[in-house]
Amino acid sequence: MTPIKCLALVLCVLIPESPGYAAPPCRPVGKGINFYSRAREIELGKELARDVEREARIIEDPVVSEYVNRIGQNLVNQSGAGYVFVIKVVRSEE
């Protein structure tokens, strides 16, 4: 039996801030101009997430999902990105 190969795909689903939610402080990612508003970035993230989920095979195993999500959320917390990330595992031959 060969081990299942999977690819962790970080889907950046940008969720609008809800009451009581305090977004972490953002830090500059790089130099240059950002042509999108925060609201537009959120909408683009949602659209991309829908596209990927329609085409990819998402692994629904709760143990695998929780493990990968925990690692991903630790990275997100350290990044200072200022957005909410939804992390899912995609089955892939790559």
C-alpha positions as protocol buffer text, in pm:
chain_id: "A"
residue {
  index: 1
  type: MET
  ca { x: 0 y: 0 z: 0 }
}
residue {
  index: 2
  type: THR
  ca { x: 142 y: 338 z: -94 }
}
residue {
  index: 3
  type: PRO
  ca { x: 98 y: 632 z: 140 }
}
residue {
  index: 4
  type: ILE
  ca { x: -164 y: 884 z: 43 }
}
residue {
  index: 5
  type: LYS
  ca { x: -3 y: 1191 z: -106 }
}
residue {
  index: 6
  type: CYS
  ca { x: -176 y: 1511 z: -25 }
}
residue {
  index: 7
  type: LEU
  ca { x: -113 y: 1877 z: -67 }
}
residue {
  index: 8
  type: ALA
  ca { x: -209 y: 2127 z: 197 }
}
residue {
  index: 9
  type: LEU
  ca { x: -363 y: 2422 z: 26 }
}
residue {
  index: 10
  type: VAL
  ca { x: -410 y: 2740 z: 217 }
}
residue {
  index: 11
  type: LEU
  ca { x: -724 y: 2908 z: 101 }
}
residue {
  index: 12
  type: CYS
  ca { x: -722 y: 3260 z: 212 }
}
residue {
  index: 13
  type: VAL
  ca { x: -1087 y: 3321 z: 273 }
}
residue {
  index: 14
  type: LEU
  ca { x: -1100 y: 3670 z: 396 }
}
residue {
  index: 15
  type: ILE
  ca { x: -1389 y: 3701 z: 634 }
}
residue {
  index: 16
  type: PRO
  ca { x: -1531 y: 4044 z: 710 }
}
residue {
  index: 17
  type: GLU
  ca { x: -1481 y: 4151 z: 1066 }
}
residue {
  index: 18
  type: SER
  ca { x: -1769 y: 4067 z: 1294 }
}
residue {
  index: 19
  type: PRO
  ca { x: -1868 y: 4252 z: 1613 }
}
residue {
  index: 20
  type: GLY
  ca { x: -1624 y: 4178 z: 1890 }
}
residue {
  index: 21
  type: TYR
  ca { x: -1351 y: 4066 z: 1649 }
}
residue {
  index: 22
  type: ALA
  ca { x: -1029 y: 4262 z: 1671 }
}
residue {
  index: 23
  type: ALA
  ca { x: -807 y: 4203 z: 1370 }
}
residue {
  index: 24
  type: PRO
  ca { x: -438 y: 4167 z: 1448 }
}
residue {
  index: 25
  type: PRO
  ca { x: -226 y: 4464 z: 1349 }
}
residue {
  index: 26
  type: CYS
  ca { x: -116 y: 4451 z: 987 }
}
residue {
  index: 27
  type: ARG
  ca { x: 242 y: 4496 z: 889 }
}
residue {
  index: 28
  type: PRO
  ca { x: 365 y: 4591 z: 544 }
}
residue {
  index: 29
  type: VAL
  ca { x: 416 y: 4287 z: 324 }
}
residue {
  index: 30
  type: GLY
  ca { x: 634 y: 4452 z: 67 }
}
residue {
  index: 31
  type: LYS
  ca { x: 695 y: 4760 z: -135 }
}
residue {
  index: 32
  type: GLY
  ca { x: 461 y: 4869 z: -407 }
}
residue {
  index: 33
  type: ILE
  ca { x: 108 y: 4984 z: -457 }
}
residue {
  index: 34
  type: ASN
  ca { x: -198 y: 4786 z: -354 }
}
residue {
  index: 35
  type: PHE
  ca { x: -466 y: 4844 z: -616 }
}
residue {
  index: 36
  type: TYR
  ca { x: -738 y: 4660 z: -420 }
}
residue {
  index: 37
  type: SER
  ca { x: -932 y: 4775 z: -118 }
}
residue {
  index: 38
  type: ARG
  ca { x: -961 y: 4540 z: 178 }
}
residue {
  index: 39
  type: ALA
  ca { x: -1323 y: 4470 z: 79 }
}
residue {
  index: 40
  type: ARG
  ca { x: -1214 y: 4378 z: -277 }
}
residue {
  index: 41
  type: GLU
  ca { x: -939 y: 4151 z: -144 }
}
residue {
  index: 42
  type: ILE
  ca { x: -1198 y: 3975 z: 72 }
}
residue {
  index: 43
  type: GLU
  ca { x: -1427 y: 3922 z: -227 }
}
residue {
  index: 44
  type: LEU
  ca { x: -1140 y: 3794 z: -446 }
}
residue {
  index: 45
  type: GLY
  ca { x: -1040 y: 3550 z: -172 }
}
residue {
  index: 46
  type: LYS
  ca { x: -1394 y: 3413 z: -149 }
}
residue {
  index: 47
  type: GLU
  ca { x: -1417 y: 3375 z: -527 }
}
residue {
  index: 48
  type: LEU
  ca { x: -1084 y: 3192 z: -545 }
}
residue {
  index: 49
  type: ALA
  ca { x: -1182 y: 2962 z: -258 }
}
residue {
  index: 50
  type: ARG
  ca { x: -1507 y: 2867 z: -436 }
}
residue {
  index: 51
  type: ASP
  ca { x: -1318 y: 2796 z: -761 }
}
residue {
  index: 52
  type: VAL
  ca { x: -1060 y: 2576 z: -590 }
}
residue {
  index: 53
  type: GLU
  ca { x: -1320 y: 2383 z: -391 }
}
residue {
  index: 54
  type: ARG
  ca { x: -1520 y: 2313 z: -708 }
}
residue {
  index: 55
  type: GLU
  ca { x: -1217 y: 2170 z: -889 }
}
residue {
  index: 56
  type: ALA
  ca { x: -1009 y: 2011 z: -612 }
}
residue {
  index: 57
  type: ARG
  ca { x: -1065 y: 1698 z: -408 }
}
residue {
  index: 58
  type: ILE
  ca { x: -1079 y: 1819 z: -47 }
}
residue {
  index: 59
  type: ILE
  ca { x: -975 y: 1563 z: 216 }
}
residue {
  index: 60
  type: GLU
  ca { x: -1249 y: 1545 z: 478 }
}
residue {
  index: 61
  type: ASP
  ca { x: -1057 y: 1337 z: 736 }
}
residue {
  index: 62
  type: PRO
  ca { x: -1103 y: 1529 z: 1064 }
}
residue {
  index: 63
  type: VAL
  ca { x: -771 y: 1414 z: 1212 }
}
residue {
  index: 64
  type: VAL
  ca { x: -571 y: 1522 z: 907 }
}
residue {
  index: 65
  type: SER
  ca { x: -769 y: 1845 z: 869 }
}
residue {
  index: 66
  type: GLU
  ca { x: -722 y: 1942 z: 1235 }
}
residue {
  index: 67
  type: TYR
  ca { x: -349 y: 1867 z: 1226 }
}
residue {
  index: 68
  type: VAL
  ca { x: -284 y: 2069 z: 910 }
}
residue {
  index: 69
  type: ASN
  ca { x: -515 y: 2349 z: 1025 }
}
residue {
  index: 70
  type: ARG
  ca { x: -335 y: 2377 z: 1360 }
}
residue {
  index: 71
  type: ILE
  ca { x: 3 y: 2410 z: 1187 }
}
residue {
  index: 72
  type: GLY
  ca { x: -135 y: 2660 z: 935 }
}
residue {
  index: 73
  type: GLN
  ca { x: -306 y: 2874 z: 1199 }
}
residue {
  index: 74
  type: ASN
  ca { x: 19 y: 2889 z: 1399 }
}
residue {
  index: 75
  type: LEU
  ca { x: 190 y: 3025 z: 1087 }
}
residue {
  index: 76
  type: VAL
  ca { x: -94 y: 3271 z: 1026 }
}
residue {
  index: 77
  type: ASN
  ca { x: -76 y: 3396 z: 1386 }
}
residue {
  index: 78
  type: GLN
  ca { x: 295 y: 3465 z: 1347 }
}
residue {
  index: 79
  type: SER
  ca { x: 261 y: 3631 z: 1006 }
}
residue {
  index: 80
  type: GLY
  ca { x: 72 y: 3941 z: 1114 }
}
residue {
  index: 81
  type: ALA
  ca { x: -138 y: 3908 z: 798 }
}
residue {
  index: 82
  type: GLY
  ca { x: -446 y: 4070 z: 949 }
}
residue {
  index: 83
  type: TYR
  ca { x: -693 y: 3835 z: 780 }
}
residue {
  index: 84
  type: VAL
  ca { x: -876 y: 3517 z: 876 }
}
residue {
  index: 85
  type: PHE
  ca { x: -746 y: 3210 z: 694 }
}
residue {
  index: 86
  type: VAL
  ca { x: -938 y: 2891 z: 619 }
}
residue {
  index: 87
  type: ILE
  ca { x: -703 y: 2599 z: 565 }
}
residue {
  index: 88
  type: LYS
  ca { x: -808 y: 2280 z: 387 }
}
residue {
  index: 89
  type: VAL
  ca { x: -618 y: 1974 z: 266 }
}
residue {
  index: 90
  type: VAL
  ca { x: -637 y: 1887 z: -103 }
}
residue {
  index: 91
  type: ARG
  ca { x: -570 y: 1539 z: -242 }
}
residue {
  index: 92
  type: SER
  ca { x: -319 y: 1570 z: -523 }
}
residue {
  index: 93
  type: GLU
  ca { x: -60 y: 1365 z: -708 }
}
residue {
  index: 94
  type: GLU
  ca { x: 185 y: 1657 z: -680 }
}
